[in-house]
Amino acid sequence: MNAKTSSITQISSSTNSLFRQWQSLLTAKGIKEHKQFFLMGEKLVNEFLQSPVNRFKAEYLVFKEDPGIKTSARKTALSKELFDELDVLNTKSPLLILSYEEFPEKNFSAEPTGLELVCPLGDPRNLGALMRTAVAFGANELVLTKESAHPFLPHAIKASAGAALNLKITKSSLSLGEIPLNGANYALDLHGESLLTARWPKNLRLWVGEEGPGLSLKHEQKKVMKFINIPTSQVESLNAMVSTSLALWEWKKQNEK
């Protein structure tokens, strides 16, 4: 059932077409189909409404009870049961639905500009953590590969602390092993050059491996890839996100001089 009271639409039925569309936004397939996603959490929602990011448009503000927030987004009140179904992060605060434009296709035939992260991460939490680090250390671009999770899934945005909205993102339909290498391409590996002595060019692509399986590269790619090792004591290696953060910090430090 739909009803309008004081310009607030009310939805109480799970068969409502708009509610069913919003349900789909909890999946990568739904986000891609509708070009919309949820922004969850009181802090992130308020920050966006106060200082909108131009490439996103606020479409709906969804809540159980009208919070009195001023916004151009269409306000919609849901029953408690329906709201809780969408509030997968258990924020208990209004949800903002944003629309976005499709990510541009990455042109790998061009050499990198600044630091570009080639990111096959399939876990949205790891992807979110990486996006937060990328923004913090001035990465120029995040490149999603065929293997990547969607960066606007709720858990990805939460892990990014909202940084996902402030990062240039491109995509590729290619898997890691199909991507051609041009310019400087770096990756982290146990048998690479020590991070303590490595020199980081200003323009490069840093390839980030998934936790566990790492990077699935072809022999031809490995021959032209530069590998960097992070020396450790008593443990063989670090978490992939920690390792990438250290590499980004070193790149930033060397190129700020």
N, C-alpha and C positions, 0 to 999 in steps of 0.2 A: 504494500500500500504506500502511496505517495500522498503527501498533503503539504500545503504551503501556509505557513503562519509567520507573519512579519518578515517576509522575504527569506525565511528559512525553510528549506525543503526537509520533510521528515520521511524517513524510510524505516519500516518495521518488518518487511518481508524479505526473506533470503532469496526469493525468486525475482526480486526487482532487478531489471536489466542493468541499471547503473551499479548496484551493489555487486552483481556478478562480475562486472567489468573490473571493479576495484579488487575483488578477490584475486583476479588473474594477475594483478600488479604485484602480488607476492611471489611471482615466478618470473624468471628471465624471459620466457616466451610471451607472457602477458605484457611485460614492460616494452619489449621490442614491437609487439603488435600495435599497442595503443600509443606508444611514444610518451608514456606517462609513468611516474613513479612516486612512491611515498617518501616524504620527509617526516621523520618521527623524532619525538623528543621535544620537550618544551623549549629548551635552550636553542636548538637548531631552528625550530619553527619561528620563534620570536626574532632570532637574528636575521633570518631570511626576510621576514615581513618588514623589518626595520631597514634592512639594507639589501634589497633584492639583487640577485645576480642576473644581469641582462639576458643571458642566453636561455634562461628558464622563465616560464610563466606560471604563476599560481592559479590553478584551475578550481580546486575545491578545498574548503576547510571542513573537516569531518570531526564530529564530536558527539558526546552523549547529551551534554547540556551546553547551551550557548555560553561561551567563555567571555563574550563581550569584546572580542578582538576586532579591531578595524582592519578590513582587508577587502580588496576587489574580488577575491576568490568567492565563488558561490558557496554559501554556508549550507551544510547538510547535517541534520541531527539523525543519529541512528539509535535504535534500541540498544540496551546494554549488551545483549547477546551478539548482535551484529557488530557493534563497535569492538568488542573484545576479540572477535574473530579476525578483524583486520589489524588490531594492535598487537602484532606478534612480538614486539620488543617489550610489551607490558609497560608502556610509558604512562598510561592512564591520563594522557594529555591529548589535546587536539592533534589530528593528523593533517598534514598539508599535502595535497597532490599537485605535483609540478609536471608540466609538459616540457619536452626537449626536442631538439632537432637531431636527426640521425648523425652518428659519428662519421666524419669523412674517412674515406679509404686511404690507408697508408701507402705512400709511394716509396718502396724500398730501393728503387733505382737511384734515388737522390741520396746524397750523403747527409749524415745527421747534422742537426743544428742544435747546439747546446747539448745537454744530456737527455737522451731519449731512452726510456725504459721499455724494453721488449718483454711483455708480461704474459706468460701462459697460465697464471695462477687460477686454479679451478675452485679454490676455497674462497668464498666471498669475504670471510673475516681476514684472511691473509692479504687478499687484494686491498681491502680497506686500510689495513695497517700500512701497506706499501704506499698507497696514495697519500696518506698522512705524512709519511717520511719524504715522499717525492716533493710535496709542496713545501715542507719545512726546509729542505736543502736546495731548493731552486731548480729542480728538474724541469726541463722545457716541455716534455710530452710523455704521455703514457700510451704505449701501443698495445692494444688487445689482440691476441692471436686467436686462432680457431678454438684453442683449448680454454680460453679465459672465461671466468665467471662474469656476470654482468655487474658493472661497477655501481649501478643504482639499485641493487637489491638492498632491502632494509639493513641486513647485517653488515654489508659492505660499507654503506654510508655511516652506520654507527661506528664501526671500527676506524673509519677515516676521520671521525670527529667533524664531519662536514667538509673536509678537504676535497672530497670528490667533486664538489661544486666549483672548485677553484683551480682545476687542473685541466690542461688541454689533453683531450683524449681522442685518439684515432683508432681505427680497427683494421684488421686484415682477415680475409677468409682463408688465409694460408695457415697451415700448421707449422710448428717450429722448424721441422726438417725441410720445409719447402721455401723458407725465406732466403732470398739472396743477400749476400753480405757486401755492403759498400761502405767505404770509409773505415773508421776505427770501430771495432766491435770487441767488447770486453765481457767476460763472465767470471764468476767465482768458482774456484776449483781447488781441491786439496794439493794438486801438483803444479799449481801455477807459480808465478813470480810473487815474492813476498809483498804484501801491502805496504811494508815499511820502506821499500825501495822503489816501488812502481811509480811511474809518471803518468798522470792522467791528462789527456788532451782536453781542450775545452769542448770540442764537438765529438761526441761518440754515442754509440748505442750500448747500453749495459743490459745484458740478457739476464733475467732473473729466473732461477730454477724453482720448480715446485718442491715443497718440503718432502723429502723422502726420495722420489724418483729423480730429482734434479732436472737437467736439461737433456732432452732427446735430440741430439744433433747428428747430422750425417758427417761422414769422414771428411768430405770436402769443406764443410763448414768449420770443423775443428782445426783444419790446417791453417786457416786465416784468422781464427779467433785468438785473442790474447787472454790468457787465463791468469787470474790473480788469486793468491792464497792468503788467508788471514791467519797468521801464526797464533797458536793457542798453547796453553799448558794444561796437562792432565786430561784434556778432552780432545777428541779428534777434530771436531768441528763445532760451529755455532749454528743456532737456528737460522734459517734462510733469511728471515726478516731482519734479524740482528746483523747478520753479515752484510746484507744489502745496505743497511743504515750506515755501517762503518765505511763501506765503499763510497757511498754518496757524500758522507762527511769529508772524506779524504779528497774527493774530486772538488768539492766546494772550497775546501781550504787551499788547494793548490791553484785554483783558478780565480780566487779573489785577490791574489797578490797583484 
